[in-house]
Amino acid sequence: MSEPVLSIRGLKRTYVTGAGPLTVLDGVDLDIQPGEIVGLVGPSGSGKSSLLHAAGLLEHPDAGRITVLGRDCSDLPERQRTRVRLATVGFVYQFHHLLPEFSALDNVALPQMIAGTTQKAARARAEDLLGQLGLAARVHHQPAQMSGGEQQRVAIARALANAPRLLLADEPTGNLDPHTSITVFENLYGLARRTGVAALIATHNLELARHMDRVVTLKDGRLEEQVRT
C-alpha cells in the first residue's frame, strides 16, 4: 500500500466549558490513502470540525501526531504550517465564504495567484474547473447573482484550484436544500474522483456518505469504521 496522504495518530482535543472539560477527540487514529474519499459522520458536537481543523493544520490538538505526505507537521512553526496548507490542502466549508465583490472566476483564480501562479494561468484553470462543475455560464457572476448551490460549487472549485493532495470538507451540503445537496455532492465527488485528490468529507447525510469509499463515525471521541452491508 502507498504512503497515506494524511496519517493521524493519538489525536486528543479537550475544550474548557462552563460545565467542565469537554473531550471531543480522545486518541483518534486515521489514515487516508491517495485518491481515497472518506466520509466522516457523527452527531452535532461530536468533534468532526475539530478533527478537520486539526487535520488541516488550522488548530493545534492537545496531543497526537499529524503527518501529511510523510511529513510530521505536529510541531511545525505556524509559518511552515501555512506553507503546507497552501501547497497541500484544500478546504470546503458549510458556508461558501466567497469574496462578494469578486466574480466566480476571480474567486477561484485568486488563491492560485497568491500561491505564485500567473494571472493568465490562474484564470484559465479557474475557468476550466468552473466549467467542469457546470458553471461555464456563471464565471463572470458575483456570488450575490448566484444560487446557494452555485456559490458552493464555486467554493469547491476554489478549494481544488491549487491542485491539493488532500481535500477537507466540513458539511459542504449542510446549508442547502435536499435536491441541491445531491447536485453539489455529485459535483464534489465527481471532481474529487477526476483529480485523484484524497478527501475527508464530514456530513450528516448518511445516504450521501454511503457513496464514499468508506465511512468513519466519530463517537465519544473515537473513530469507528462503519461496516458495509
Disulfide bonds with the S-S distance in Angstrom:
none
